[in-house]
């Protein structure tokens, strides 16, 4: 027979035990106390147990909330510390469509960023920008937020993980980034209900189709002759928060995108060949006032 808990013993440290586990422990102790004090009503014990559970739940929620942002800040700091290439894209305000893109590089983290080549013109989403899910700490109360299908480009700091295009791999051997040679089977899934949401996949290589909507990349035409994958909403992938975000060739200087950032053919091609995976390239994309506000905190290039 299990021993009855001793009365008057101080609770152990909560550690990582769940709220339900501590509520059960409290009930066991309470029943032991009732055997010694029958005048204490069971209703009182239930109320005390319930209050204990609610108090513990509030504590753990506060704890989780308090560590999430420092963890994100640490990740951002780590990525900035190893980045030797940085693409900075700015627009006039949150609703701005036209902007400029500037390239920066450095040899090590202690060195100041230096601009290379003149800035080039770009366009962003047809409805401007909204805060995306990148390396920066994410807050639900930030406004505006990037959502699926809203026509906004994501604002924030993002890794650049791959490039893609219509040429075969043997014709792009000078690239210094992982490359996807786009053919008819490549799609990017934008259905939030799919397990492949926000992923570029070969649709004939993933088994059962579970998506209702996807972008057939080979059918896009000239805009996807060259493209760069922006790691927005990647770690973790959150359904409905935006998918298939790229840098690519524009349809024209007056035409906003569905959420990507676009530029002239020659500027895009130069950018693709400049990127080097070994230099941990980053994309910083913000309205100009937000960029100036965060430049010091994020150790961004002077603009």
C-alpha positions in Angstrom: 0.0 0.0 0.0 1.3 3.4 -0.9 2.2 5.6 2.1 -0.2 8.5 2.9 1.5 11.9 2.4 2.7 13.4 5.6 0.9 16.5 6.8 2.7 19.8 7.1 5.5 18.9 4.5 6.4 21.8 2.2 5.7 21.2 -1.5 8.7 20.2 -3.6 9.9 22.5 -6.3 7.5 22.5 -9.2 10.2 21.8 -11.8 8.6 20.8 -15.0 5.6 18.9 -13.7 2.3 19.7 -15.4 -0.5 21.7 -13.8 -2.8 18.6 -13.7 -0.1 16.6 -11.9 0.2 19.3 -9.2 -3.5 19.6 -8.8 -3.7 15.8 -8.3 -0.9 16.0 -5.7 -2.8 18.7 -3.9 -6.0 16.5 -3.8 -4.1 13.6 -2.3 -2.7 15.8 0.4 -6.2 17.3 1.0 -7.8 13.9 1.5 -5.1 13.0 4.0 -5.9 16.2 5.9 -9.7 15.4 5.7 -9.1 12.1 7.5 -7.7 14.1 10.4 -10.1 17.0 10.2 -13.6 15.6 9.3 -15.1 19.0 9.9 -13.5 20.4 6.8 -16.0 20.1 4.0 -15.1 18.4 0.7 -16.4 21.5 -1.1 -13.7 23.6 0.5 -11.0 21.1 -0.6 -12.3 21.2 -4.2 -12.2 25.0 -4.2 -8.7 25.1 -2.8 -7.5 22.5 -5.3 -9.1 24.4 -8.2 -7.6 27.7 -7.1 -4.2 26.0 -6.8 -4.5 24.7 -10.4 -5.5 28.1 -11.8 -2.6 29.9 -9.9 -0.1 27.4 -11.2 -1.5 27.6 -14.8 -1.1 31.4 -14.7 2.5 31.1 -13.5 3.5 28.6 -16.2 1.8 30.8 -18.9 3.8 33.8 -17.7 7.0 31.7 -17.6 6.5 30.5 -21.2 5.7 34.0 -22.4 8.8 35.4 -20.7 11.2 32.9 -22.3 9.9 32.9 -25.8 11.0 36.4 -26.8 14.5 36.1 -25.3 14.9 32.8 -27.2 14.0 34.6 -30.4 16.3 37.5 -29.6 19.1 35.0 -29.0 18.5 33.4 -32.4 18.5 36.7 -34.1 21.7 37.7 -32.4 23.4 34.4 -33.5 22.3 34.8 -37.1 23.5 38.4 -37.3 26.8 37.4 -35.7 27.7 35.0 -38.5 26.1 36.9 -41.4 28.6 38.4 -44.0 26.0 39.3 -46.6 22.9 41.4 -46.1 20.2 42.5 -48.5 18.3 45.6 -47.3 14.9 46.4 -48.8 13.0 49.5 -47.7 9.8 51.2 -48.7 8.3 54.6 -47.8 5.7 53.3 -45.3 3.6 50.2 -44.5 1.4 50.7 -47.6 4.3 51.6 -49.9 4.7 49.4 -53.0 7.9 50.9 -54.6 11.2 50.7 -52.7 14.9 50.2 -53.1 17.2 47.3 -52.5 20.8 47.7 -51.3 23.5 45.0 -50.9 26.0 45.0 -48.0 28.8 42.8 -47.0 31.5 42.4 -44.4 34.4 40.1 -43.5 33.5 39.4 -39.8 30.9 40.4 -37.2 33.0 43.1 -35.6 33.4 44.9 -38.9 31.0 47.6 -40.1 28.7 46.7 -43.0 29.9 48.2 -46.3 27.5 48.9 -49.2 28.3 47.5 -52.6 26.9 48.6 -56.0 24.2 51.2 -56.3 20.8 50.6 -54.9 18.2 49.2 -57.3 14.5 49.7 -57.6 12.1 47.0 -56.3 8.4 46.5 -55.8 6.8 44.6 -52.9 3.3 43.4 -52.2 0.4 45.2 -53.8 -0.8 46.0 -50.3 2.5 47.0 -48.9 4.1 45.2 -46.0 3.1 43.4 -42.8 5.1 41.9 -40.0 6.3 38.4 -41.0 7.6 35.4 -39.1 11.3 35.6 -39.4 14.3 35.8 -37.1 13.0 38.7 -35.1 10.9 38.2 -32.0 7.2 37.8 -33.1 4.4 39.5 -31.3 0.7 38.8 -32.0 -0.2 42.4 -31.1 2.1 43.9 -33.8 0.2 45.7 -36.6 0.0 45.1 -39.5 0.6 41.3 -39.6 1.4 39.3 -42.7 -1.4 36.7 -43.5 -2.0 34.3 -46.3 -3.5 35.9 -49.4 -3.3 39.5 -48.0 -1.1 40.9 -50.8 1.5 42.0 -48.3 5.3 41.3 -48.3 6.6 40.2 -44.9 8.6 42.7 -42.9 11.5 41.6 -40.7 14.8 39.7 -40.9 14.9 36.4 -42.9 17.4 33.8 -43.9 17.9 33.2 -47.6 18.2 29.4 -48.1 17.9 28.5 -51.8 17.7 29.9 -55.3 15.7 28.5 -58.2 15.4 29.0 -61.9 14.6 27.5 -65.2 18.1 26.5 -66.2 19.4 23.0 -65.6 21.9 22.5 -62.8 24.8 21.9 -65.1 24.3 25.4 -66.6 24.6 27.3 -63.2 27.7 25.8 -61.8 29.0 29.2 -60.7 26.2 29.6 -58.2 27.2 29.6 -54.6 23.7 28.7 -53.2 21.7 25.5 -53.2 19.8 25.5 -56.5 16.4 24.1 -57.6 16.1 23.6 -61.4 12.4 24.2 -61.9 10.5 21.8 -64.1 6.8 21.0 -64.6 6.6 18.9 -61.4 7.7 21.6 -59.0 5.0 23.4 -57.0 4.8 25.7 -53.9 1.9 24.7 -51.7 -0.2 27.7 -50.4 -3.1 25.7 -48.9 -2.9 26.2 -45.1 -4.7 22.8 -44.5 -1.9 20.8 -46.2 1.0 19.2 -44.4 3.1 20.6 -47.2 2.0 24.2 -46.6 4.7 26.8 -47.4 7.0 24.2 -49.0 8.4 23.8 -52.5 7.9 20.1 -53.5 8.0 17.8 -56.4 4.3 17.0 -56.5 4.9 13.5 -58.0 7.2 12.6 -55.1 5.2 13.2 -52.0 2.5 10.5 -52.1 -1.1 11.4 -51.6 -2.1 14.9 -52.6 -3.6 16.8 -49.6 -3.7 20.3 -51.0 -6.4 22.3 -52.8 -4.2 25.2 -53.9 -0.6 25.4 -55.0 1.6 27.5 -57.4 2.9 25.6 -60.4 6.2 27.3 -60.6 7.1 26.4 -64.2 3.9 28.0 -65.4 4.7 31.4 -63.9 7.0 32.3 -66.7 9.6 35.1 -66.8 9.2 36.2 -63.1 10.5 32.9 -62.0 13.3 32.6 -64.5 15.4 33.5 -61.4 14.2 33.4 -57.8 15.5 33.4 -54.2 13.6 31.5 -51.4 12.9 33.8 -48.4 12.6 31.8 -45.1 9.5 33.4 -44.0 7.2 31.4 -41.7 9.6 28.5 -41.6 10.5 27.6 -38.0 7.9 26.6 -37.2 5.5 26.8 -40.2 2.3 28.3 -39.0 -0.8 27.7 -41.2 -2.3 30.9 -42.6 0.6 33.2 -41.8 1.9 33.4 -45.4 3.6 31.1 -47.9 5.8 30.9 -50.9 7.7 34.2 -50.4 10.5 34.8 -52.9 12.7 37.5 -54.5 12.1 37.3 -58.2 11.8 39.2 -61.5 9.1 41.8 -61.7 6.2 42.3 -64.1 7.1 46.0 -64.2 8.0 48.9 -61.9 4.4 49.9 -61.2 3.0 46.4 -60.5 2.9 45.1 -56.9 3.2 41.4 -56.2 1.1 38.9 -54.2 3.6 39.2 -51.4 7.1 38.7 -52.9 9.8 41.3 -53.6 10.6 41.8 -57.3 13.1 43.7 -59.5 14.5 44.0 -63.0 15.8 40.9 -64.8 19.5 42.0 -64.7 19.3 43.0 -61.1 17.9 39.7 -60.1 20.5 37.7 -62.0 23.3 39.7 -60.4 21.8 39.1 -57.0 21.5 35.4 -57.5 25.2 35.1 -58.4 26.3 37.4 -55.6 24.7 35.3 -52.9 27.0 32.9 -51.1 25.6 30.3 -48.7 28.9 30.2 -46.8 28.4 33.9 -45.9 25.0 33.2 -44.3 23.1 35.9 -46.2 20.1 37.7 -44.7 17.2 39.8 -46.0 16.1 42.8 -44.0 12.8 44.2 -45.2 11.1 47.1 -43.5 9.4 50.5 -44.0 12.2 53.1 -43.7 11.0 54.5 -40.4 11.0 51.0 -38.8 14.4 50.4 -40.3 15.8 53.6 -38.6 14.1 52.7 -35.3 15.6 49.2 -35.2 19.0 49.8 -36.9 20.9 50.1 -33.7 19.1 47.4 -31.8 19.6 44.9 -34.6 23.0 46.1 -35.6 21.9 46.8 -39.2 23.9 48.6 -41.9 23.8 52.4 -41.8 21.5 53.5 -44.5 
